[in-house]
Amino acid sequence: MDDGTGRAPRIVVGVDGSPAAEEALRWAVRQAGLVGGTVDALIAWDYPTSYGWPSPILEGVDLEGDARRCLAEAVGKVTGGDGQVRQLVVQGHPAAALLNAADGADLLVVGNRGHGGFAEALLGSVGQHCVHHGRCPVVVVRDPSDREPAKDR
């Protein structure tokens, strides 16, 4: 749907390889289809924090490549590889990367990893940061396997 500006609505979604992020991507793709929008799927990666210690553990490790493969796998699984989702691989903290990518977007979608019980009512740090600091509406999508079945009343 054209919002009067002549551009399609843009939806940014965070992907991290988790089932909740996959469900968020699925939700974003469905929503984009309903409103004639576009989807930017983003995965963020960063080097582990090292306080002055050399990091020989990282030799031969391709963090960016691993992130790129993770994102491509999730997008392929959700869309069947139809090429309708723009894939963004960004170095940095996930919350900051998502908020930067969502600047000017119409919607930001993040997954929420449920923890069961009381903790499932809480958002993870990335989701919470996005909800509190996002400059566009933010949708938090739960992993369906974390939902309890409806109880008889």
C-alpha angles and dihedrals in degrees: 000000000000111000092206094270095087094246132107117248111265121219121193118200131186119228126190105157095264124125089244091055090048089053090048090053091048090050092048093050091050091048092049089052091052095050100032091248138145128244127221109193112199133193121184126205134179140178114264113260112263120186100209095308118124113247108220087154089075095056108120093009115126104201094171092047091048090051091048091051092047091052094045090050093051093046091047092049094049100039103027088239096291092149094234095123122075110221119217123189112191132180112226144057111329096232094050092044092050094047091049092048091047093055103121093007123129095224140011118206125195133173123236120215107219119220100189128246119024094344092064088070088063126082123230117250095263094047092045092049091050093048092050099041105028117122092206133045112293124210119199113203121196125215104257092223088065093059118100116230116255112270123225113253 
